[in-house]
């Protein structure tokens, strides 16, 4: 029984330590290379910067912004803006996004290198003029809490299975 319990604990530990690896896959711009700055309030202009190395040097980058309402990106104003910009010689890209005066919710900026196929995304979440966040839908729990709950669930299942096997053996020997 101890061997099964240890095996179950080992499996639970391995499951907890196996984190998502898709974010490390090639073709994605690392989050630490993307900076969103400026006032994220309705009607304001927000700067989105992709640091050196985000894209191939001097490559064409397709930039799309989507969200509720019409945003302005490089003098184009539409509900979904899609333009092409050229990265610097070091692979950096600086953009300015002007939010609509009635902006609510969040806007997603996606930049895709046309030759490297590197994709970087930035989210601009509009806050109320007084600085408080607008209502949001979703569940923002720390990842450690989620993994801990999953681990506890797996540990409980393992213990129940081990207990049932032990009871069956005792019943068979009696």
Order of alpha helices (4+ residues) and beta strands (2+ residues): alpha-beta-beta-beta-beta-beta-beta-beta-alpha
